[in-house]
Every structure is written in C-alpha cells, then in structure tokens.
C-alpha cells in the first residue's frame, strides 16, 4: 500500500512546476524499455498467444493509462491528495457490488460489513483534507474516472481465463501506456523534460514504486487472494496517503485520522478473515470430493 499511495504524493510534489504529461511520459518510457528488454531476454512471452497479449494491452489502457492520467490531472487541477485518495478508495465498494453479477462470485454479509467499516475509516482519515480548494467542480470527476478505469481493468483481468506471467502482463501494459503517452506528449509539446535533479528523482521514484512495485503486486495479489480481498486492502491506500502527506507535505495528522486508521485496519481484517475461512472451506470440500462453492 505504501507503493500505491506514493503515487499520490509524487504527483502532488512533482507537478508543481512540471506538466503532468511530461512527468508521466518519463515515468513510463524508461520502465517500458527495461521491461521489454527483460521480457525478450527471458523469452517470458514466447508461449503467450497474441490474443492474450492484446487483451493485456486493453487492460493496460484502463488500469494504467486511464488511471494515472486521471489521478495526475486531478491533483494538478488542485484537488487535494486526500480527496483524490478518498474517491479512489470507493473502488472496493464498487467492486463488491459488481463482483456478483459480473464474475458470479459471492460477497458474504460479513465482508459487506468489513467493507462498510473500512469506508467509514477512509472518510475519517481524509475528513480534514476535504476543506476549501481552488479546483473547479469538474476536476472532482477526474478521481472518479480514475477509479472507474481501474475497476474496468480489474474486471477485464478477472474475466479472462488466461493467466500470462505477471512480468508479461506488466510489460505489455507499461509499453502500451508509454507509447500513448509518448505520442500525446510529442503532439502537445510536453515531451522535453526539465534538466533538474528534482524532476529525475521524482520520475525515478514514480517508476520504481507506483509503476513497478504497486502494479506488479496488484496483479500478483489479484490472482493469489482474490478480487474482494485485494480491494479490501486498497482501503489502506487513503490512510497511507494521509500518513505520507503528514510526513512529507506537512498535512495534519489528528486523532480523527488515527481513528480512521484503526477502522480501516479493522475493516480489512474482517474481509480477509472471511476470505480465508471461505478458502479453507473450499479446500476441505475439495478434499472430501464435494463441489466447493465459488469464493
């Protein structure tokens, strides 16, 4: 969660004097080259059908390109970091609502309760950051669009029967994202980076943590723990962002914030506990020869 929340902080700090598109293209382009080189050298994609590679490209357009562009645009427009994280943290409730009709999975009552507790915690954590802002009203639609893009990418991934290696998934998504950003930056005149150490430090941090670590873990955990448990963990992004904002940006860290931390942790614990119990029940049913209920 620290890797994911770092993206909000980097976006806030690094886009003060630099266009968001400039930072994004140089965040993704070197990573795309590096990942492509590693994937080609290891031949990790040799057994992956082109159709699956194409599907990962589409997922990348939603989950990476659409998500980061909307987040950076929102923060650059003046939407507070905590507000952006709050709207983004609504994702678990959206996923829990849609997981049944779209994936045929069941969300238990206790999981709904855990998600609700986590949502209250998120609201408390960012409450102090929802004050006055110079951002235009339409800018608040950008974090909502970012959340919708990540939800769409997540469900496209979960509905696919193919499971390419995470390295291949990340490579395709980053390469597609970098290609679109490169064209957009060239057309709009935002391609040339500033020759400052702070810019390159920001791009290096954004490449290493939100791009490689956060997205790599996201797709790996999606396969390991399931969509409901993973999205419960995303509740921790808003508290982590608030903590980082307190340390690096001087944002307030109050008793209300700490209470929100506790509620977020409790909500996540409930969802993960139910998920683990369902997994154990399914494994026991399989050993007994029964048909396990999908979890």
N, C-alpha and C positions, 0 to 999 in steps of 0.2 A: 504494500500500500504506500510505503514511502516513495517508491519509484514512481507510482502513478501520480501521487499528489505533487511530486516535484515538478511535474509538467505545468501546473498552475502557477507555481512560484516563479519558475524560469520565464514563463510567458509574461508575468507581471513586471519582472525586473528588466528583461531584455528588450521589450518592445517600447520602452520609454522614448528612445531616440532612433529606433530602427523599425522599418515597416515589418509587420508580422510575416508577410510573404517572404521577405529576404531571409529572416531567421529560419523559417520553415524549410525553404529550399536547401539551405546549407546544413540544416539539421538532418535532412533525409538523404541528400545526394551522396555524401561520403559513406554513409552506412549502406546505402544501396549498392555501391561499388564493392565494398568489403564483403557484404553478404553474398553477392553474386559470384565473387571470386572464390569464396569458401565453398559454396554450393557446387560450382563447376569442378573445383579441385577434388572434392569428396564424391562427386557424382551422386549426390543425395537425391536428385530429382530424376534419375535415369529410369526408374520404374513407375513414375507418376504419370498417368495418362494426361494428354493435353487438355481434355475436358475438365479434369480436376484442377489443373493449373489455371484455366480460365475462370473457374468458379472462385478460386482464391483471389484472383485479380479483382473480381466484382466485390468480394467481401472486403478487400483492402480499400476499395473506393469508398465504402461506407464506414468501416470500423477505424480506418486510419486517416485517409484524406478528409472525408467529411467531418469526422470528429475533431481532429486537431485544427482544421481551418476555422470551424465554428467557435471553438474554445478561444483560440488566439484572437479572432476578430472581436469576440465579446469583451475580452479583457482589454484589448487595445481601444475599444469604444468607451471604456470607462466602467464597465460592470465589475463590481468588486470580486476579488478572488473567491471569498467565501460564498458569495451569492452564486457564482458560476459552479462551485463545487456542490452547493446545495441542490441546484436544479439537476445537475448531473447525477446526484445521489438518489434521485427519484427513480432511476433506472431499475433497481431491484423490485420495486412495486409494480412497474410496468411489465417486467419480465414475469413476475409471479402471476400477474393477471393473464398474460398471453400464453404462458407455458402449457396450460391445459389444451386449449383449442388448437394451438399451432404444433405442439410436439407430442400431444397425447400423454403428457406426464401429469401426475397428481401432486398438488401442493396441499399439505395437511394443515389442519386448523392451527396446530402449534407453530408451524412455520409462518403462517399468516400473522400470528401474534408476535413472533420474533421480529418479523419484518416491520410490523407496526411500531414496536418498541424502538427499533433502530431508527425508524423515520422520525420519531419524536426526539431522539438523541441528536440526529442531524439538525433538526430545526433549532434546538437549543444551542448547538455549537456555533451556528452561523447567525444567530439572532442579532448579536451586536454588530454584525457586518452588513445588515440589511438597511442601514440608515440612508442618509442623503447621498445621492450620486448624480453626477452630471451626464450620465449616459442617457441617450434618447430611449424612449419607451420601446421602440422596435428592437433595440440591441438586446433586450431581455429574451427575445425569441431565439437568439443565437445559441445560448447554452441548451435550450430545449431541443433545437435542431441537432446539436452535438450528441445529446443523449439518444435521440431517435436514430441517428446514424449508427451508434454503437450497438443499440438494441437490434437494428436490422442486420448488421454484420454478424452478431452473435447467433441470431436465429438461422441465418443462412448457413453458418458453420454447423450448427446442431442438426439441421435438417438433412445435411449431406451424409451419405453413408461412407464416403471416402474419408480416410484419415491419413493424409500425407504427413511426413515428418515435420515437426514444428519448425525446423530450420528452413525447409522448403516453403512452408506457409509464410513465415516471416519474410523470407527473401522475396517472394512474389509480391506480397503486399507492399513492402517498402519500395521495391523497384517501381511498381505502378504508381505509387504515391509520389515518389521522387520525379518520375517522368512528367506527370501532370503539373506538379509544382514548378518544374524547370521551364516548361512551356509558358505557364502563366506568368512567371517572374520575368522571362525574356520579353514577353509581349507588353507587359506593364512597366518595364524599365526598373524592376526591383531586383534584378539578378546580381548586380555588383555589390559585394559585401563591404562594409567599412573595415578599414585597416586598424582595428583596435583590439587590444588583448581581451577586453571585457566581452566583446562580441564573440570571439572564438572560444572563450571559456564557456559562455552561455550555450553556444551551439554544441560544444563537446559534452556538456552536462546533459543537454536535452537529447543528444544522440545516445548516450550511454544508458541513461535511466528511463525516461518515459518511452523512448523508442525501442531499445533492445531489451532491457530488463522487464519493463512493465508489460509490453505487448507479448514478449516471449512467454512470460509467466502466465499471462491471461489465457492464451490459447492452450498452454500445457495444463493449467488448472481446470479449464473448461472440460477437458477430457478426463481428468482424474477425479474431480469432486462433483461434477455436475453443474448445470446452469443455475439452479436455485441456490446452492451453497456458495458458488462463486460470486453471485450477485449480492448475497448477504455480506460477503467480505468487502464488497465495494462500498458498503456503508461507512467503512473505516477511512475512506478517502477524505471525506469532509473534515473529520477530526484531525487527521494527519495534516491536511492543508492548513487548518487553523493553528496547529502547533508550529508548523514551519513558518507561517505568517507572523506568529508571535516572536520567533527567534530571529528571523531574517528581515522582516518588514516592520517590526515594532507594533504589530496589531495586538489588541488587548486579549489577555488570557484570563478570564474571570472564573468565579465559582460556577456560574451558569455553564461556561464552556466545559469545565471539568465534570459537571453533572451530565452534560451531553455525551462526553467521552464514555462515562460509565454505562449510560443507556445504550449507546451504540455497541459497546462490548457485550452487554447482556443480550441484546437482540441477535447479534451474530452468533453467540454461544448457543442460543435456543435453536436457531436454524441448523447449525452444524450438528448439534446433538441429535436432532430428529433425522437429519440426513444420514448420520452414521448408524442410527438404530434401524432405519429402513434398509440400509445396505447390508447390515448383519442379518436381518430377517430374510432378505432376498437370497443371501448366500446360504443360509440354513435351509431354505426351501429348495434351493438347487441341489444341495447335498441329499435332501430327502426325496428327490425325484419329483417334487411338485413344481408347478409353473409359478414363478415368482411374479408378484405384482410390480409393474414398472415403477421406478422411482425417479 
